[in-house]
Structures are given as C-alpha cells and as structure tokens.
Amino acid sequence: MRLRVLLLLLLSVSQIIYSQTKVGGVVQDEYGEPIAFANVFFPNSSDGTITNDNGRFYLQSDGNYDEVQFSFVGYKTLTVPLQSRAVLDMDIVLQSDTEALNEVVVYSGKTSKKNNPALDILRKVWENRRKNGLSQFKQYQYEKYEKLEFDMNTIDSAMINSKLFDGMEFIFDYADTSAVTGKTYLPIFINESLSTVYGDNEMNKEKDVLKANKNSGFSNNQTIIAFVKDLYNDIDVYERHLKFFDKSFVSPIGKAGIDAYNYVLRDTALVDGVEAYNIVYYPRRKGELTFKGDFWVATESYAIKEINLQATKSANINWVKEIYIEQEYDVLNDSLFLITRDYFMSDFALNKKEESKGIYGKRTTLFDDYQFDIKKEEDFYRRRVNDYDPMIYDRDEAYWDENRLEKLNQDEKQIYTMLDTLKQNKKFKRLYNIGTVLASGYYEVDNFDIGPVFSVFGYNEIEKWRVRLGGRTYFTANDPWRLEGYMAYGFGDNQFKYGISGKYLLDKRSRLTLYAGNRRDIEQLAASLTNTNDVLGRSLASSALIASGNNDRLSSINLSTAGISFEPLYNWEIRLNGSYRTIKSANPTGFSLDYRVPGSDEIRGQVNQSMLTLSTTYTPGRKTSNYGVDRTIINDGDFPILYVNYSRGIEDLLGSDFNYDRAQFYYTHPFNIGGFGRLTARIEAGKTFGQVPLALLDVIPGNQTYFNISGAFNTMNFYEFVTDQYTTLHLSHNFNGRLFSRIPWLRDLNLRELVGLKAVYGTISDENIAINRSNLEYRAPTDIYWEYSAGIGNIFKILRLDVNFRGSYNYLPDARNIGVTGSFGFSF
C-alpha cells in the first residue's frame, strides 16, 4: 500500500525548489580515492553535512554564502570560494596533513572495545540519559512544525521525452540539478502540519493535537497524508533500536550499538558555545540495519548536541537507496538538552544502482516552546476523537505565516500553485485515475466506485471459473453512510450469487454505527475459526486459482445479519450482532453436512440457525485515517489485536435448529526484537457448549492452496480435524537477513530468513459425534497437531516461499508431510 501511495505522489507532479546556496560534488584524496565521512559546511554557520561512502555530498541552505569548507582527520582543511549560488559539480581534493597525523590516532577497520576513549564517552551518555531530555519531567508539552516533501529524481532526457509526459512537458521547465549525486530532481508534493504535543511520564501517555495541515493538491485526502507521515516516525536516538520503514535499525547511541559499530573519538570543539566531543562511527559488519556518521557529545552533561546518521548501502532494506538523518539539540536552562530540529531524507528507488530513478522523501521537524509540569487529566489522553475538522485543512496563508516555525522559501511556496495548473491537464487526470485504481482497487464513476477490480475472476472446484462484479457508494472519504454490493456467476454450477450491505454512522465521537446485510454464495467454512459474519468477505481458500489436492468441500450459505457497534474508548470496539443463516453442502454428491436430529431418527442436510453475538476488539497502537463510517488502517500488521466473542444460538427463532453457546478469543502481537528481526505470535482458543452438527462445529482451518493464509495450517487438509473446543498457537519469525548477511555469496541478494511453528490441541464430545451423519469421520487433535516451516523472503523483493513440514499425524492416509506455500507483497 505504501508503494501505491508513492505512485500517487509520483503522478502528482509539481514545482521545483531553488535554494539560496547549494553545493554538491565529490571529495577525494591525492590518489583519487573517495573520502567518506568528510565534513562539508558553510563557515560561520550551523549548515553542514558529511560525504557518503563514495565521497559524494550535497548541501543546501537558505542563507547566502561565498565559500564552503571541507575537513577530515589527517587531511588539511580546504576552503573553496563559490563563484555562484549553485555549484553542483565540485571535484574536491584534500591533501594529507602529516603533522596532524602525528597528533591524532586514526582508526581503520574494527576498533577495539577496550581502552577506546570513544566508548568511555558513550557509556557516560548512557549513564546520563535520564538527566537529559523530557524524561526528567512529570509532564511536558511543546509546539511541533513538520514539513514533508517528495521529489522525482534522476530526471534525464529520456524521461522528459517519454510518452508518459506528452502534454505535460512544461513541468520540466522547473527542474533543477541538485541532489546528493548531482541528479536532476523535480518536487511533486509538499505537506505542512502544526500541532501541540502533550505528554505525561507518570502515566506514560502522549497526545499529538493537530492544529493545521496543508499540502499541494491533496487538502482533503487524510489517507495519503497519514501514510506519508507513518513512513517517518519520530525517533529517539537514545533507544537501542530506531524503527522506521517497518525495520529496526541499531542506534549508534543506544546500548546495542557497541556490538554493531566501530567508534572513533575524532575531535573536541565548541558547538554553538557548548564544548563537545566529536565521535565518528561506522558498522562492524555489512548487510545489517546500521548507519554511519558522527555525533557531538557535550563534555559536561554528556548529552547529544548534534548527530547525523546515514544508512549503509549494504543495509537489507527494499525500495530505499539512501537514508540520511540529522538531529540538533539546544541547551535550556544551562543544562537541559532538548531536540529542536530533526531532518530525515530518503531516496526511494527500485534498486540501489547509482543511475536508478526514484523519489526523494524529505521531512523537516522543528520543536519549540517547551513547557513542563502542567498536569492534564487522564481522560485527556485516553479519548482521541477521530473527527474530521475542515478548518484544520483550510487555514489561510496569514495563519501559516504567523505560526510556521520555519518560513518557506519562494520556490517551496510555488509548489502549492503548480499542481493547480497541472490538475487541469487531461493527461494528468488520466494518470491520476490509473493511480487511484491501483491504490484503492476501485474505479470511480461519479459518486459510485466499481470494484474491487482484483476480485473479478476466481476459481474453485464447484463453480469452476467465477466472475464477480461489485461496487459501493462513494461521495467523500468521510461519508457517514455507505452501501456496497456485488453479483457473481459460477460457470460450473451455473448459479448467480450476490451480497449487499449498508452501514450508517450515527455518532462520530462514540463511532456508533448501524449495519445490515445479506449474502448468498459459495464459501469455504473450514478456512477460519473466528468468523465475523461479514456479508461481503470471502476467504482466499474459496477461490484459489491453484490448489493442493481436490478442494470440493465447499458450502452454500444464505446469511442475513444486522447489528450495532461503538467505541467506548479509542481503538476499543464493541459489537452486538444478530444473524440468521442457512448452510448446506455446495457439492451434495461429494461432500455431506448431514446430521441426525437429536432425539429422533430424522436425517437433515441443511442447518437453519439464528444467533446473537457480542464481541469486542481491542487494537492498541492502531493508526487510522478518515473519519466517516469507513476508516483506513495506516499501520496494518504493526499493532496487537485482542478479540473476544460470545455467541448464543437460539432454537426455534425463525425456524432455527439448535440451542448452543460459543466462546472464542484470539490475541496476536508483533514483536520487534531489535537486530534479530520481527516475531509475530498468535494464540487462539474457543469452546462450543451444546450439541451441534458439523456445520456449526469448530473445524481447524487447513490450507490446500499454495498461498500463505493467516491462521491456517499449511500441511493440513480442509475438514481434517473437527473440534468443539480448541487452543492454537502460531509463531512466525523474520530474521530480516541477519543470518544471510554473514554469508558473502548470499549477502548481496538481500534475502531474509523466515521460520515458523504452528500447533493445535482440541477435543470433541461424544454427543456431537453421535449425531454426525456426514461422510466425514470426526477427528480431534488430542495428541497435538503441529507443523513447522522454514522460508526465504524478499526474493526479487516481492516473493516469499516457505517449505512447511508436518510434525505429527503423519500416519493418516491423506497426510501431506511437506507443503510449499508462497505469497507476494511489497515491504521495505
């Protein structure tokens, strides 16, 4: 999804920035070897940078400077006069300084962990961490200004003459040549926001209250804004690991850094009037998620004064060629160091080749007006209202001029006007519509969306080829009501199917919502344990184009449902739902759901069931955008989920067949284990009280497709195990290439190691076995069924393959001892 957002940004071509002073080029020694980590700065200013692995640099400033200075340990400092305000092809040669080399110990390769003054200083930083920053106060609040910008880079004549830009060639009149490698770039998106941040260290709570937001061309699209912001999470360099782009990088300041980096004490100097040590760091090994750069540490308080971090090119991360971070801290009350500026730049590209085209993403965050020990009530932090306030996105320019913590330069201001012109271009409108379809899956027609386009075709054993066409009402992203529906036709059973649903948001604050729907379709009921009665949902197992073995155990269902939901607290939802459904086999000659009616000899093949369900879902840490009846999850898969469900089957209500009770719950949690990758754990349990037939029992979900299905067992067949009480455990760990990075011939492929373990224990009562008249023999995993897997991810950056091994019940006639599954996806 994030890459689709980047595609939208790419299509939203806008205007170029012209900075006041900008320089770029390469720094080398007398022998033509590039000098990495060399200092580049404008004299008598705080504007500076360091060279990358190849000695290349880029530096820009709103100030007017007549010279730029270059320095590095062991070389003579060089000051170069500037003949113009933009010099982007500088070829700098630094001369060795033998006198300086006699005075300074220069480290190369791996540095010692003993008798290293840099590590002694770093340990002092750890000891004094709690004496610096916001953690020493009970409460805090501050003003925050954030500016996000995206630029197309590596623009060349081939791109300019491409048919893609026919009719839009005028935009390249605003292009400029200025990037870390001297590339031509074209800004296409800018977003600004102002907010007040409140925090309470005693309650461990923080709240960010948005006051204003504006951007070039997407003023009302909170989803794009939220996705972009989520790419650049705030980071605390004191933490052991820094998380962004779904990865955990080892922090050079955190305690985990000592095993991941080499440290060199390079200098001691005054930085903004504060005496500070300068320490250079670089990775001990290739292929790990690490940085290179330097930082300044105040000599008295051992607080970080300045730091820059540049991700190494060997880091195992997709779609990102460069990452560069700068943070600056100022002294408050002579001793307290607080962050005042945070700059983050990344280069998104399909590969890491020097000539590859991509998109620069830049974030600048400024912090000001710190205040402390102003207490807020707990309810202030607990309740976060997802409500769209148009005023926040419609502040006038006078408001921004008064409240910005950093003024825009003239060229940044022009970005806001350029897109207005571009949006009138017919070619751009067509490209924008294509991007919208790829991102949302729907094709817009006035106030109605047709789709999802990715669900048009399907296949299964009963329907054979299947065609589906659906749509939804769509006026704005914040619609208070929505109607959705679809129709489908199976060419194997020659039957029409359909689904229709509607929902209405009664109250934005509590998210009080009414919903109802009806669906008649073919479904694989044995693909999930916790069904949600979603009338439009459909399991991948029901329409797999490629399946392992014969999958003809499908059911024909007619489901009607209505309910109410609300959120008493943010990310805590409660649902009360009533449903009526009929269930029968979709393949009577090959798959039976027959049962004996309790207390008689009558045999039936269809179940009619009325049910009331009370459920609750808690998703702490979930981020959403849009505030109508539908919301978009921004950080999908990055937060824990707790689900609890109680259902009551009611006999004779609308001709319902059975009285029973069912309780179920599951809990899933992703854990970032620092440099060792990411572990996802899921535990699920349930129990059915009462006598019920196969259609209402808990069938352990198998997987007979070649695709990974969440919550299913990949070497288990559909309906292989049937229970009325069960407990399952799923563990999946992604090492993110930590092991392969130590193997030279594998390192450059950026593959990622995956391991998994799944297990289930369950039983079934004699009374439920007694009424079974289907052609299936009930079998419960009383000896614990388990399987394990090993896989390789990031194949061609999009493919994951797993080999799954069955660990028990191997003696069964149809047992699949080994199964191969895969999945496609875009991830960093």
C-alpha positions, 0 to 999 in steps of 0.5 A: 500500500505504501508503494501505491501511495508513492505512485500517487505522489509520483503522478502528482507532479509539481514545482521545483525548489531553488535554494539560496546556496547549494553545493554538491560534488565529490571529495577525494584524496591525492590518489583519487580515492573517495573520502567518506565521512568528510565534513562539508559546511558553510563557515560561520554557520550551523549548515553542514553535512558529511560525504557518503561512502563514495565521497559524494555530498550535497548541501543546501541552505537558505542563507547566502554564502561565498565559500564552503569548507571541507575537513577530515582527520589527517587531511588539511582543511580546504576552503573553496570560494563559490563563484555562484549560488549553485555549484553542483559539480565540485571535484574536491581534493584534500591533501594529507596533513602529516603533522596532524597525523602525528597528533591524532590516532586514526582508526581503520577497520574494527576498533577495539572495545577496550581502552577506546576513549570513544566508548568511555564517552558513550557509556557516560551518555548512557549513564546520563540519559535520564538527566537529559531530555523530557524524561526528567519531567512529570509532564511536558508539552511543546509546539511541533512544525513538520514539513514533508516533501517528495521529489522525482529524481534522476530526471534525464532526457529520456524521461522528459521525452517519454510518452508518459509526459506528452502534454505535460512537458512544461513541468520540466521547465522547473527542474533543477540539478541538485541532489546528493549525486548531482541528479536532476530532481523535480518536487511533486508534493509538499505537506505542512502540519502544526500541532501541540504535543502533550505528554505525561511520564507518570502515566506514560501517555502522549497526545499529538493535537493537530492544529493545521495541515496543508499540502499541494493538491491533496487538502482533503485526502487524510489517507495519503497524508497519514501514510506519508507521515507513518513512513517517518516516525519520530525517533529517539536516538537514545533507544537501542533500536530506531524503527522506521520503514517497518525495520529496526535499525541499531542506534549508534547511541543506544546500548546495542550499538557497541556490538554493531559499530566501530567508534572513533573519538575524532575531535573536541570543539565548541558547538554553538558555545557548548564544548563537545566531543566529536565521535565518528562511527561506522558498522562492524559488519555489512548487510545489517540495519546500521548507519554511519556518521558522527555525533557531538557529545557535550563534555559536561552533561554528556548529552547529544548536541548534534548527530547525523546518521546515514544508512549503509548501502549494504543495509537489507532494506527494499525500495530505499537507496539512501537514508540520511538523518540529522538531529540538533539539540539546544541547551535550556536552562544551562543544562537541559538538552532538548531536540529542536530540529530533526531532518530525515531524507530518503531516496526511494528507488527500485534498486540501489544502482547509482543511475536508478530513478526514484523519489526523494522523501524529505521531512523537516521537524522543528520543536519549540516552546517547551513547557513542563509540569502542567498536569492534564487529566487522564481522560485527556489522553485516553479519548482521541476523537477521530473527527474530521475538522475542515478548518484544520485543512483550510487555514489561510496563508496569514495563519501559516505565516504567523505560526510556521516555525520555519518560513518557506522559501519562494520556490517551496511556496510555488509548489502549492500553485503548480499542481493547480495548473497541472490538475487541469491537464487531461493527461494528468487526470488520466494518470491520476485515475490509473493511480487511484485504481491501483491504490484503492482497487476501485474505479470511480464513476461519479459518486459510485466506485466499481470494484474491487477490480482484483476480485473479478475472476476466481476459481474453485472446484464447484463453480469452476471459473467465477466472475464477480462484479461489485461496487459501493457508494462513494461521495467523500472519504468521510461519508457517514453512510455507505452501501456496497454490493456485488453479483457473481456467476459460477460457470460450473454450477451455473448459479448467480450469487450476490451480497449487499450491505449498508452501514450508517454512522450515527455518532462520530465521537462514540463511532456508533454505527448501524449495519445490515446485510445479506449474502448468498454464495459459495464459501469455504467454512473450514478456512477460519475459526473466528468468523465475523459474519461479514456479508461481503468477505470471502476467504482466499481458500474459496477461490484459489486459482491453484490448489493442493489436492481436490478442494470440493468441500465447499458450502452454500450459505444464505446469511442475513445479519444486522447489528450495532457497534461503538467505541467506548474508548479509542481503538476499543470496539464493541459489537452486538450482532444478530444473524440468521443463516442457512448452510448446506453442502455446495457439492451434495454428491461429494461432500455431506453436512448431514446430521441426525436430529437429536432425539429422533431418527430424522436425517437433515442436510441443511442447518437453519440457525439464528444467533446473537453475538457480542464481541469486542476488539481491542487494537492498541497502537492502531493508526487510522485515517478518515473519519466517516463510517469507513476508516483506513488502517495506516499501520496494518500488521504493526499493532496487537489485536485482542478479540473476544466473542460470545455467541448464543444460538437460539432454537426455534427463532425463525425456524432455527435448529439448535440451542448452543453457546460459543466462546472464542478469543484470539490475541496476536502481537508483533514483536520487534526484537531489535537486530534479530528481526520481527516475531509475530505470535498468535494464540487462539482458543474457543469452546462450543457448549451444546450439541451441534452438527458439523456445520456449526462445529469448530473445524481447524482451518487447513490450507490446500492452496499454495498461498500463505493464509493467516491462521491456517495450517499449511500441511493440513487438509480442509475438514481434517480435524473437527473440534468443539473446543480448541487452543492454537498457537502460531509463531512466525519469525523474520530474521530480516537477513541477519543470518544471510548477511554473514554469508558473502555469496548470499549477502548481496541478494538481500534475502531474509530468513523466515521460520515458523511453528504452528500447533493445535490441541482440541477435543470433541464430545461424544454427543456431537459425534453421535449425531454426525451423519456426514461422510466425514469421520470426526477427528480431534487433535488430542495428541497435538497437531503441529507443523513447522516451516522454514522460508526465504523472503524478499526474493526479487523483493516481492516473493516469499516461499516457505517449505512447511513440514508436518510434525505429527499425524503423519500416519493418516492416509491423506497426510501431506508431510511437506507443503510449499506455500508462497505469497507476494507483497511489497515491504521495505 
